[in-house]
Amino acid sequence: MRILLVEDNADIVRTLTELLRSEGYNVEATPSQDGAITLGTRVEKPFDLVLLDVTLEQGNGFAVCGALKEARPHLPVIFLTASDDEFNTVAGLSMGADDYIAKPFRPRELLARIRTVLRRSQPTQHLLHLGSVIVDPARARATKDGRELDLSAVEYRLLLLFASKAGGIVTRDMMREALWEDSGAYVEENTLSVYIRRLRDKIEDDPANPQLIRTVRGMGYRAAE
């Protein structure tokens, strides 16, 4: 697997490159927007995943993400953000990033996030998993512990969204977009909360202490792996 590291801090580049190569990944790094777009959109030796910092030596991570997603919509992107930078985190996810990890981060956590994003990006994976819940998109069917779940169209669409983002963040804007076809109109904040509560009632072992769909204050929800 080839990883493009877009980061302008030389110490972070050195540390992450050593870590990723020790895990068998092929890593190339660039500190600038132009360099990232050139490398990330090349045809020969394409990358399987991009680790992308928001602040760069030249340009910014948002422009890089937009350009890469336009050229290669299915290229996974993980944003590297400051721990208290909620605005940039939400903005990155809204632009199509697949996940984010806040600095400073633990090496094992970063590796786990990379594996999760790479796994769900593989086209051969037909069944989607959200913890013990299995979603079969081809049959529009979901099961938990072998038992088929009785879901409404809205609940199924939400579950499909969370399962496709397993291990990552799902913003409320993502939820609205997923539900647009069912509602045909803007979905209010309170309505989203009601949908989440109903879905949790059907898939969580303990809806009062959810493990499959966890609330992330200010951003939305994190889907279980």
C-alpha atoms as an extended CHARMM CRD file, in Angstrom:
* protein
*
       225  EXT
         1         1  MET       CA              0.0000000000        0.0000000000        0.0000000000  PROA      1               0.0000000000
         2         2  ARG       CA              1.2600000000        3.4510000000       -0.9600000000  PROA      2               0.0000000000
         3         3  ILE       CA              0.6440000000        6.4040000000        1.3910000000  PROA      3               0.0000000000
         4         4  LEU       CA              1.1130000000       10.0840000000        0.5510000000  PROA      4               0.0000000000
         5         5  LEU       CA              2.0490000000       12.1380000000        3.6260000000  PROA      5               0.0000000000
         6         6  VAL       CA              1.3090000000       15.8490000000        3.2140000000  PROA      6               0.0000000000
         7         7  GLU       CA              2.9680000000       17.5920000000        6.1630000000  PROA      7               0.0000000000
         8         8  ASP       CA              5.3700000000       20.5350000000        6.5560000000  PROA      8               0.0000000000
         9         9  ASN       CA              6.7700000000       19.6380000000        9.9820000000  PROA      9               0.0000000000
        10        10  ALA       CA             10.0490000000       17.8180000000        9.3200000000  PROA      10              0.0000000000
        11        11  ASP       CA             10.0310000000       16.0270000000       12.6920000000  PROA      11              0.0000000000
        12        12  ILE       CA              6.5140000000       14.6820000000       12.1350000000  PROA      12              0.0000000000
        13        13  VAL       CA              7.4140000000       13.6210000000        8.5910000000  PROA      13              0.0000000000
        14        14  ARG       CA             10.4630000000       11.7280000000        9.8170000000  PROA      14              0.0000000000
        15        15  THR       CA              8.6100000000       10.0320000000       12.6880000000  PROA      15              0.0000000000
        16        16  LEU       CA              5.5580000000        9.0400000000       10.6280000000  PROA      16              0.0000000000
        17        17  THR       CA              7.6340000000        7.8550000000        7.6910000000  PROA      17              0.0000000000
        18        18  GLU       CA              9.6380000000        5.5460000000        9.9490000000  PROA      18              0.0000000000
        19        19  LEU       CA              6.4770000000        4.2710000000       11.6420000000  PROA      19              0.0000000000
        20        20  LEU       CA              4.5850000000        3.6020000000        8.4240000000  PROA      20              0.0000000000
        21        21  ARG       CA              7.5250000000        1.9770000000        6.6680000000  PROA      21              0.0000000000
        22        22  SER       CA              8.0370000000       -0.2960000000        9.6780000000  PROA      22              0.0000000000
        23        23  GLU       CA              4.4610000000       -1.5010000000        9.0730000000  PROA      23              0.0000000000
        24        24  GLY       CA              5.1860000000       -2.2560000000        5.4150000000  PROA      24              0.0000000000
        25        25  TYR       CA              3.7130000000        0.8730000000        3.8150000000  PROA      25              0.0000000000
        26        26  ASN       CA              5.4570000000        2.6800000000        0.9530000000  PROA      26              0.0000000000
        27        27  VAL       CA              5.5660000000        6.3770000000        1.9510000000  PROA      27              0.0000000000
        28        28  GLU       CA              6.2170000000        9.5720000000        0.0100000000  PROA      28              0.0000000000
        29        29  ALA       CA              6.0390000000       13.0000000000        1.6520000000  PROA      29              0.0000000000
        30        30  THR       CA              5.5740000000       16.5740000000        0.4790000000  PROA      30              0.0000000000
        31        31  PRO       CA              5.2020000000       19.8240000000        2.4810000000  PROA      31              0.0000000000
        32        32  SER       CA              3.1960000000       21.8400000000       -0.0750000000  PROA      32              0.0000000000
        33        33  GLN       CA             -0.1940000000       22.0820000000       -1.7380000000  PROA      33              0.0000000000
        34        34  ASP       CA              1.1800000000       21.9860000000       -5.2790000000  PROA      34              0.0000000000
        35        35  GLY       CA              3.4230000000       19.0150000000       -4.5110000000  PROA      35              0.0000000000
        36        36  ALA       CA              0.5300000000       17.1020000000       -2.9260000000  PROA      36              0.0000000000
        37        37  ILE       CA             -1.7870000000       17.6740000000       -5.8870000000  PROA      37              0.0000000000
        38        38  THR       CA              0.9180000000       16.6880000000       -8.3830000000  PROA      38              0.0000000000
        39        39  LEU       CA              1.7710000000       13.4760000000       -6.5330000000  PROA      39              0.0000000000
        40        40  GLY       CA             -1.7830000000       12.5930000000       -5.5230000000  PROA      40              0.0000000000
        41        41  THR       CA             -3.2390000000       12.8570000000       -9.0290000000  PROA      41              0.0000000000
        42        42  ARG       CA             -0.4720000000       11.1290000000      -10.9660000000  PROA      42              0.0000000000
        43        43  VAL       CA             -1.4470000000        8.0840000000      -13.0080000000  PROA      43              0.0000000000
        44        44  GLU       CA              1.6740000000        5.9830000000      -12.4970000000  PROA      44              0.0000000000
        45        45  LYS       CA              2.1720000000        4.4610000000       -9.0460000000  PROA      45              0.0000000000
        46        46  PRO       CA             -1.0540000000        5.9090000000       -7.5950000000  PROA      46              0.0000000000
        47        47  PHE       CA             -1.4870000000        6.2330000000       -3.8400000000  PROA      47              0.0000000000
        48        48  ASP       CA             -3.9000000000        4.1490000000       -1.7850000000  PROA      48              0.0000000000
        49        49  LEU       CA             -4.3570000000        6.7360000000        0.9890000000  PROA      49              0.0000000000
        50        50  VAL       CA             -3.4220000000       10.3340000000        1.8630000000  PROA      50              0.0000000000
        51        51  LEU       CA             -2.4870000000       11.6620000000        5.3120000000  PROA      51              0.0000000000
        52        52  LEU       CA             -3.1380000000       15.3760000000        5.0290000000  PROA      52              0.0000000000
        53        53  ASP       CA             -2.2950000000       18.2510000000        7.3770000000  PROA      53              0.0000000000
        54        54  VAL       CA             -4.4650000000       21.3700000000        7.2030000000  PROA      54              0.0000000000
        55        55  THR       CA             -1.6360000000       23.9330000000        7.4550000000  PROA      55              0.0000000000
        56        56  LEU       CA              1.0770000000       23.5440000000        4.8360000000  PROA      56              0.0000000000
        57        57  GLU       CA              4.3010000000       25.2430000000        3.8060000000  PROA      57              0.0000000000
        58        58  GLN       CA              2.5160000000       26.4690000000        0.6830000000  PROA      58              0.0000000000
        59        59  GLY       CA             -1.2680000000       26.4270000000        0.3150000000  PROA      59              0.0000000000
        60        60  ASN       CA             -3.5520000000       24.4140000000        2.6090000000  PROA      60              0.0000000000
        61        61  GLY       CA             -5.0090000000       20.9650000000        3.1150000000  PROA      61              0.0000000000
        62        62  PHE       CA             -8.5320000000       21.9410000000        2.1080000000  PROA      62              0.0000000000
        63        63  ALA       CA             -7.4280000000       22.8570000000       -1.4240000000  PROA      63              0.0000000000
        64        64  VAL       CA             -5.4880000000       19.5970000000       -1.6290000000  PROA      64              0.0000000000
        65        65  CYS       CA             -8.4560000000       17.5210000000       -0.4900000000  PROA      65              0.0000000000
        66        66  GLY       CA            -10.7690000000       19.2220000000       -2.9880000000  PROA      66              0.0000000000
        67        67  ALA       CA             -8.3810000000       18.6670000000       -5.8910000000  PROA      67              0.0000000000
        68        68  LEU       CA             -7.6630000000       15.0370000000       -4.9960000000  PROA      68              0.0000000000
        69        69  LYS       CA            -11.3190000000       14.1360000000       -4.4920000000  PROA      69              0.0000000000
        70        70  GLU       CA            -12.2020000000       15.7460000000       -7.8250000000  PROA      70              0.0000000000
        71        71  ALA       CA             -9.5170000000       13.7610000000       -9.6450000000  PROA      71              0.0000000000
        72        72  ARG       CA             -9.9090000000       10.5190000000       -7.6590000000  PROA      72              0.0000000000
        73        73  PRO       CA            -13.2330000000       10.5360000000       -5.7540000000  PROA      73              0.0000000000
        74        74  HSD       CA            -12.5510000000        7.2080000000       -4.0310000000  PROA      74              0.0000000000
        75        75  LEU       CA             -9.0280000000        8.0410000000       -2.8200000000  PROA      75              0.0000000000
        76        76  PRO       CA             -9.1640000000        7.8340000000        1.0060000000  PROA      76              0.0000000000
        77        77  VAL       CA             -8.0360000000       10.9770000000        2.8720000000  PROA      77              0.0000000000
        78        78  ILE       CA             -7.3320000000       11.2540000000        6.6010000000  PROA      78              0.0000000000
        79        79  PHE       CA             -6.8660000000       14.7860000000        7.9610000000  PROA      79              0.0000000000
        80        80  LEU       CA             -4.2480000000       15.5220000000       10.6160000000  PROA      80              0.0000000000
        81        81  THR       CA             -5.6150000000       18.3210000000       12.8270000000  PROA      81              0.0000000000
        82        82  ALA       CA             -4.7930000000       20.2130000000       16.0030000000  PROA      82              0.0000000000
        83        83  SER       CA             -6.5020000000       18.7120000000       19.0520000000  PROA      83              0.0000000000
        84        84  ASP       CA             -8.6950000000       21.7880000000       19.6690000000  PROA      84              0.0000000000
        85        85  ASP       CA             -9.3260000000       22.6830000000       16.0120000000  PROA      85              0.0000000000
        86        86  GLU       CA            -12.9900000000       21.7450000000       15.7330000000  PROA      86              0.0000000000
        87        87  PHE       CA            -13.7330000000       24.0570000000       12.7970000000  PROA      87              0.0000000000
        88        88  ASN       CA            -11.0160000000       22.6070000000       10.5620000000  PROA      88              0.0000000000
        89        89  THR       CA            -12.0020000000       19.0760000000       11.5090000000  PROA      89              0.0000000000
        90        90  VAL       CA            -15.6390000000       19.5760000000       10.5180000000  PROA      90              0.0000000000
        91        91  ALA       CA            -14.6430000000       21.4850000000        7.3660000000  PROA      91              0.0000000000
        92        92  GLY       CA            -12.3360000000       18.6620000000        6.2710000000  PROA      92              0.0000000000
        93        93  LEU       CA            -14.9830000000       15.9950000000        6.7750000000  PROA      93              0.0000000000
        94        94  SER       CA            -17.5340000000       18.0930000000        4.9200000000  PROA      94              0.0000000000
        95        95  MET       CA            -15.1730000000       18.2600000000        1.9460000000  PROA      95              0.0000000000
        96        96  GLY       CA            -15.0930000000       14.4920000000        1.6610000000  PROA      96              0.0000000000
        97        97  ALA       CA            -12.2740000000       13.4280000000        3.9810000000  PROA      97              0.0000000000
        98        98  ASP       CA            -12.7740000000        9.8870000000        5.2600000000  PROA      98              0.0000000000
        99        99  ASP       CA            -11.5360000000       10.4690000000        8.8130000000  PROA      99              0.0000000000
       100       100  TYR       CA             -9.4090000000       12.7250000000       10.9750000000  PROA      100             0.0000000000
       101       101  ILE       CA             -6.9460000000       12.2450000000       13.7950000000  PROA      101             0.0000000000
       102       102  ALA       CA             -5.9630000000       14.9710000000       16.2450000000  PROA      102             0.0000000000
       103       103  LYS       CA             -2.3730000000       15.8520000000       17.0980000000  PROA      103             0.0000000000
       104       104  PRO       CA             -0.6610000000       14.6960000000       19.1700000000  PROA      104             0.0000000000
       105       105  PHE       CA             -1.8110000000       11.1580000000       18.3680000000  PROA      105             0.0000000000
       106       106  ARG       CA             -0.7590000000        7.7200000000       19.4930000000  PROA      106             0.0000000000
       107       107  PRO       CA              1.0250000000        5.6990000000       16.7900000000  PROA      107             0.0000000000
       108       108  ARG       CA             -1.1530000000        2.6150000000       17.2940000000  PROA      108             0.0000000000
       109       109  GLU       CA             -4.3180000000        4.6830000000       16.9990000000  PROA      109             0.0000000000
       110       110  LEU       CA             -3.1230000000        6.1910000000       13.7180000000  PROA      110             0.0000000000
       111       111  LEU       CA             -2.2750000000        2.7580000000       12.3210000000  PROA      111             0.0000000000
       112       112  ALA       CA             -5.6950000000        1.4270000000       13.3540000000  PROA      112             0.0000000000
       113       113  ARG       CA             -7.4320000000        4.3520000000       11.6430000000  PROA      113             0.0000000000
       114       114  ILE       CA             -5.4060000000        3.7960000000        8.4710000000  PROA      114             0.0000000000
       115       115  ARG       CA             -6.2780000000        0.0880000000        8.3870000000  PROA      115             0.0000000000
       116       116  THR       CA             -9.9670000000        0.8500000000        8.8930000000  PROA      116             0.0000000000
       117       117  VAL       CA            -10.1180000000        3.4530000000        6.1270000000  PROA      117             0.0000000000
       118       118  LEU       CA             -8.1760000000        1.2440000000        3.7100000000  PROA      118             0.0000000000
       119       119  ARG       CA            -10.3880000000       -1.7460000000        4.5030000000  PROA      119             0.0000000000
       120       120  ARG       CA            -13.6390000000        0.0470000000        3.8020000000  PROA      120             0.0000000000
       121       121  SER       CA            -12.2450000000        1.5960000000        0.6010000000  PROA      121             0.0000000000
       122       122  GLN       CA            -11.5840000000       -1.7850000000       -1.0120000000  PROA      122             0.0000000000
       123       123  PRO       CA            -14.1110000000       -2.4860000000       -3.8030000000  PROA      123             0.0000000000
       124       124  THR       CA            -14.1900000000       -6.2250000000       -3.0610000000  PROA      124             0.0000000000
       125       125  GLN       CA            -15.8820000000       -5.7170000000        0.3000000000  PROA      125             0.0000000000
       126       126  HSD       CA            -19.5730000000       -6.2910000000       -0.4340000000  PROA      126             0.0000000000
       127       127  LEU       CA            -20.8590000000       -6.5410000000        3.1220000000  PROA      127             0.0000000000
       128       128  LEU       CA            -20.5200000000       -3.5830000000        5.4820000000  PROA      128             0.0000000000
       129       129  HSD       CA            -19.9810000000       -3.9530000000        9.2170000000  PROA      129             0.0000000000
       130       130  LEU       CA            -20.8970000000       -1.7060000000       12.1240000000  PROA      130             0.0000000000
       131       131  GLY       CA            -19.7580000000       -3.6440000000       15.1580000000  PROA      131             0.0000000000
       132       132  SER       CA            -21.9430000000       -6.7540000000       15.2990000000  PROA      132             0.0000000000
       133       133  VAL       CA            -24.3510000000       -5.3270000000       12.7030000000  PROA      133             0.0000000000
       134       134  ILE       CA            -23.8980000000       -6.5240000000        9.1010000000  PROA      134             0.0000000000
       135       135  VAL       CA            -25.3680000000       -4.5470000000        6.2080000000  PROA      135             0.0000000000
       136       136  ASP       CA            -25.8650000000       -6.1140000000        2.7770000000  PROA      136             0.0000000000
       137       137  PRO       CA            -26.3550000000       -3.1620000000        0.3670000000  PROA      137             0.0000000000
       138       138  ALA       CA            -27.1200000000       -5.4200000000       -2.5920000000  PROA      138             0.0000000000
       139       139  ARG       CA            -30.1370000000       -6.8570000000       -0.7640000000  PROA      139             0.0000000000
       140       140  ALA       CA            -30.9650000000       -3.7490000000        1.3350000000  PROA      140             0.0000000000
       141       141  ARG       CA            -30.8560000000       -6.0010000000        4.3850000000  PROA      141             0.0000000000
       142       142  ALA       CA            -29.2740000000       -5.6320000000        7.8260000000  PROA      142             0.0000000000
       143       143  THR       CA            -28.7380000000       -8.2260000000       10.5350000000  PROA      143             0.0000000000
       144       144  LYS       CA            -27.4560000000       -8.2250000000       14.1020000000  PROA      144             0.0000000000
       145       145  ASP       CA            -26.1520000000      -11.4520000000       15.6390000000  PROA      145             0.0000000000
       146       146  GLY       CA            -27.8310000000      -13.3430000000       12.7790000000  PROA      146             0.0000000000
       147       147  ARG       CA            -31.2260000000      -11.7200000000       13.3150000000  PROA      147             0.0000000000
       148       148  GLU       CA            -32.6840000000       -9.5070000000       10.5820000000  PROA      148             0.0000000000
       149       149  LEU       CA            -33.4030000000       -5.9580000000       11.7220000000  PROA      149             0.0000000000
       150       150  ASP       CA            -36.8080000000       -4.4100000000       11.0720000000  PROA      150             0.0000000000
       151       151  LEU       CA            -35.8260000000       -0.9450000000        9.8320000000  PROA      151             0.0000000000
       152       152  SER       CA            -37.7390000000        1.8510000000        8.1690000000  PROA      152             0.0000000000
       153       153  ALA       CA            -36.3500000000        3.3440000000        4.9370000000  PROA      153             0.0000000000
       154       154  VAL       CA            -34.8970000000        6.2790000000        6.8760000000  PROA      154             0.0000000000
       155       155  GLU       CA            -33.3290000000        4.0270000000        9.5160000000  PROA      155             0.0000000000
       156       156  TYR       CA            -31.8000000000        1.7680000000        6.8750000000  PROA      156             0.0000000000
       157       157  ARG       CA            -30.3370000000        4.7030000000        4.9580000000  PROA      157             0.0000000000
       158       158  LEU       CA            -28.7930000000        6.0530000000        8.1610000000  PROA      158             0.0000000000
       159       159  LEU       CA            -27.4160000000        2.6350000000        9.1010000000  PROA      159             0.0000000000
       160       160  LEU       CA            -25.9100000000        2.2510000000        5.6250000000  PROA      160             0.0000000000
       161       161  LEU       CA            -24.2050000000        5.6330000000        6.0430000000  PROA      161             0.0000000000
       162       162  PHE       CA            -22.7110000000        4.7130000000        9.4310000000  PROA      162             0.0000000000
       163       163  ALA       CA            -21.6050000000        1.2670000000        8.2190000000  PROA      163             0.0000000000
       164       164  SER       CA            -19.8720000000        2.8060000000        5.1900000000  PROA      164             0.0000000000
       165       165  LYS       CA            -17.9800000000        5.1280000000        7.5670000000  PROA      165             0.0000000000
       166       166  ALA       CA            -17.1060000000        2.4680000000       10.1620000000  PROA      166             0.0000000000
       167       167  GLY       CA            -14.3800000000        3.7890000000       12.4570000000  PROA      167             0.0000000000
       168       168  GLY       CA            -14.8630000000        7.3510000000       11.2010000000  PROA      168             0.0000000000
       169       169  ILE       CA            -16.9050000000       10.4670000000       11.8900000000  PROA      169             0.0000000000
       170       170  VAL       CA            -20.3910000000       11.0640000000       10.4780000000  PROA      170             0.0000000000
       171       171  THR       CA            -21.4270000000       14.7190000000       10.5660000000  PROA      171             0.0000000000
       172       172  ARG       CA            -25.0180000000       15.8730000000       10.7260000000  PROA      172             0.0000000000
       173       173  ASP       CA            -24.6260000000       17.3560000000        7.2350000000  PROA      173             0.0000000000
       174       174  MET       CA            -23.7010000000       13.8830000000        5.9640000000  PROA      174             0.0000000000
       175       175  MET       CA            -26.8620000000       12.5620000000        7.5870000000  PROA      175             0.0000000000
       176       176  ARG       CA            -29.0090000000       15.2280000000        5.9480000000  PROA      176             0.0000000000
       177       177  GLU       CA            -27.5350000000       14.4140000000        2.5480000000  PROA      177             0.0000000000
       178       178  ALA       CA            -28.1640000000       10.6900000000        3.0610000000  PROA      178             0.0000000000
       179       179  LEU       CA            -31.7850000000       11.3220000000        4.0830000000  PROA      179             0.0000000000
       180       180  TRP       CA            -32.5760000000       13.9120000000        1.4090000000  PROA      180             0.0000000000
       181       181  GLU       CA            -34.0880000000       11.3870000000       -1.0030000000  PROA      181             0.0000000000
       182       182  ASP       CA            -36.4550000000       10.1000000000        1.6870000000  PROA      182             0.0000000000
       183       183  SER       CA            -37.5620000000       13.4310000000        3.1100000000  PROA      183             0.0000000000
       184       184  GLY       CA            -37.3770000000       15.6220000000        0.0100000000  PROA      184             0.0000000000
       185       185  ALA       CA            -36.6790000000       18.5990000000        2.2570000000  PROA      185             0.0000000000
       186       186  TYR       CA            -34.2470000000       19.9770000000        4.8070000000  PROA      186             0.0000000000
       187       187  VAL       CA            -34.1190000000       17.7860000000        7.9130000000  PROA      187             0.0000000000
       188       188  GLU       CA            -34.2390000000       19.7280000000       11.1910000000  PROA      188             0.0000000000
       189       189  GLU       CA            -31.7530000000       19.1740000000       14.0320000000  PROA      189             0.0000000000
       190       190  ASN       CA            -34.3890000000       17.7360000000       16.3550000000  PROA      190             0.0000000000
       191       191  THR       CA            -35.5790000000       15.3670000000       13.6420000000  PROA      191             0.0000000000
       192       192  LEU       CA            -32.0480000000       14.0450000000       13.1450000000  PROA      192             0.0000000000
       193       193  SER       CA            -31.7930000000       13.3840000000       16.8740000000  PROA      193             0.0000000000
       194       194  VAL       CA            -35.0640000000       11.4660000000       16.7880000000  PROA      194             0.0000000000
       195       195  TYR       CA            -33.8380000000        9.3030000000       13.8820000000  PROA      195             0.0000000000
       196       196  ILE       CA            -30.5950000000        8.5330000000       15.7040000000  PROA      196             0.0000000000
       197       197  ARG       CA            -32.4600000000        7.5910000000       18.8510000000  PROA      197             0.0000000000
       198       198  ARG       CA            -34.7880000000        5.2460000000       16.9400000000  PROA      198             0.0000000000
       199       199  LEU       CA            -31.8710000000        3.5930000000       15.1520000000  PROA      199             0.0000000000
       200       200  ARG       CA            -29.9800000000        3.1380000000       18.4150000000  PROA      200             0.0000000000
       201       201  ASP       CA            -33.0490000000        1.4990000000       19.9320000000  PROA      201             0.0000000000
       202       202  LYS       CA            -32.8630000000       -1.1770000000       17.2340000000  PROA      202             0.0000000000
       203       203  ILE       CA            -29.1180000000       -1.8220000000       16.9320000000  PROA      203             0.0000000000
       204       204  GLU       CA            -27.5450000000       -1.0540000000       20.3200000000  PROA      204             0.0000000000
       205       205  ASP       CA            -27.3400000000       -3.6090000000       23.1290000000  PROA      205             0.0000000000
       206       206  ASP       CA            -27.8830000000       -0.7260000000       25.5570000000  PROA      206             0.0000000000
       207       207  PRO       CA            -29.3380000000        2.3480000000       23.7710000000  PROA      207             0.0000000000
       208       208  ALA       CA            -28.6960000000        4.4620000000       26.8740000000  PROA      208             0.0000000000
       209       209  ASN       CA            -24.9860000000        3.6700000000       26.5790000000  PROA      209             0.0000000000
       210       210  PRO       CA            -24.4380000000        3.4500000000       22.8010000000  PROA      210             0.0000000000
       211       211  GLN       CA            -21.3040000000        1.7710000000       21.4740000000  PROA      211             0.0000000000
       212       212  LEU       CA            -22.0600000000        1.5150000000       17.7470000000  PROA      212             0.0000000000
       213       213  ILE       CA            -23.0110000000        5.1620000000       17.2270000000  PROA      213             0.0000000000
       214       214  ARG       CA            -21.2350000000        7.4200000000       19.7140000000  PROA      214             0.0000000000
       215       215  THR       CA            -21.8770000000       11.1450000000       20.0010000000  PROA      215             0.0000000000
       216       216  VAL       CA            -18.8710000000       13.3920000000       19.3120000000  PROA      216             0.0000000000
       217       217  ARG       CA            -19.7110000000       16.8140000000       20.6950000000  PROA      217             0.0000000000
       218       218  GLY       CA            -19.6150000000       19.5880000000       18.1040000000  PROA      218             0.0000000000
       219       219  MET       CA            -18.9720000000       17.2550000000       15.1610000000  PROA      219             0.0000000000
       220       220  GLY       CA            -21.6130000000       14.5290000000       14.9690000000  PROA      220             0.0000000000
       221       221  TYR       CA            -21.0930000000       10.8270000000       15.6450000000  PROA      221             0.0000000000
       222       222  ARG       CA            -18.3350000000        8.2410000000       15.4760000000  PROA      222             0.0000000000
       223       223  ALA       CA            -19.2780000000        4.9150000000       13.9140000000  PROA      223             0.0000000000
       224       224  ALA       CA            -17.9410000000        1.7550000000       15.5240000000  PROA      224             0.0000000000
       225       225  GLU       CA            -15.4630000000       -0.4030000000       13.5820000000  PROA      225             0.0000000000
